[in-house]
């Protein structure tokens, strides 16, 4: 199955699975597990905005950073710039925060709450270079709109 087709089916199935569920932590826990299981990424998780930091939320993968400052690393930059960021090689991203030395490429997608404010980010790492592209960005943004 082509990556785009796989994402289309994933988004459709996810929408049905989380429909009506109001517990955000439970939803994020299942979404991180489902993404990791379906796509085999190295690390999949969420950071939630709390004050001027992102705090670690539900995730699948190795231990991670507890907090990330506004504008720091890929996650904090995505929050500050209010946009998704695709990083082909994390060694080339200024200020990259290496929670794991095995992470080689990354994508971070903001999650918007009420009044178009960012309430968190979806962070996905790969242990391979150049894993993420425009297709990943488009469909992971669709996933985040469901949250």
N, C-alpha and C positions, 0 to 999 in steps of 0.2 A: 504494500500500500504506500502511495506517495505521502510525503510528510504533510502536505496541505490537506489531503483527504483524511489522514489520521487526526489532524487537529479539528477538522470540521466535525467529525464523528465524536471526538472527545468533548468539544464544547456542547454539542447537542445532548450527549449523555449526562454531562455534568449539570447542565441546567435542570434536567429532570431530577437528578439525584438531590440537589440542594434546595429545590423548590419547597418553600414553606418552612425551612429550617431557620430559626432565628438566633441560635447560639453561634456567634461569630467564631469563637475558638474551635468549636467542633467542626464547623465548615472549613476553616483554614487547615485544621489537622487532616481532614479527609482529602482536601484538595492537594495538599503537599504530598500525601501518600499516593494519590492517584496519578499525579504528574510524574513522580519518580518511577512508579511502577510502569506506567504506559510508555514513557520516553527514555527511561534509563539514565537520567542525568545524575551527576555525582552528588549534588546537594540541591535541595528544593525547600524553600521555607519563606516565612513571613517575618517582617519587622513591622511593629506598630508604633505610630507616633505617640510619644508621651512627653509633653513639654517640648524641650528643644533637642530631644534625642529620639532615635529609633530604638525600640526595645525588642529583643528577640522574642518571637512568637513561635507557633507550631512549625516544626520542620522535620525533614527526613534527611539523614546523612550524618556525617561526623560532627563533633562538638563545634559550636560556632561562637562568634563574638556576642557578648551580652548586649552591648550598647554601641550605637554609631551616631556620631554627632551630625548635626545639620550641615550639609555641604561636604562631609567627609567621605572618602571612598566612593565607590560606585553607587551604593545605596543612598548615602547622604546627598550625593550630587543629583541623583534622579529626583529625590525629594525637593531639593532646592530649585532645580531647573524645571520641575513639574513636567517631566517627560521620561519616556522609556530610554534606556541606554543599553546598547549592544556593544560588548567589549570583546573583540576577536582574540586579544592577547592581554591578559591582566598585567603582565610585566610592563606594558606600554601605557597603562593608564596612570596618570600622575596622582599620587596619593592613594593608590590602591591599598586596601586593608586586607592583609593576607590572614584570614581566619584559618585557612588550611593551605599549606604549601603545595598541595596536590591540585588546587584550582588553577586552571589555565585560561579559560574563557568564561564570560558571564553575561547574563542579561538581567536587568532590573526594570520592573514595571510598576508604576505608581498605582495605588488603589485610592479612588476618590470616594469621599463621603458626601454628606449633605453640603449644599452650597459650593460644590466643586472644590472642597478642601481635601488635601491628601491626608488620609488616615493611616496609611501604611504602604509597604511595598512588597511585591513578590520578588524574591531573589533566587536566581537559579544559576548554579555553577556547573561547569563541565571540567573533566580532567583532560580534555583534549582542546587543542587550539581551534579557533574558527568554527565553533559548534553552532553558534546562533546567527540567524540572518533575518531578513525582513519578514519572512513567513512566520518565524517564531514570534517576532514582535507583534505582528498583527493579531495572531490568534491568542497569544498570552494576554494582550490587552482585552480581547473579548472575554477571556476567563476572568480577568479582574473586574470587568463591568458586571459580571454576575454576582460578585461578592457583596 
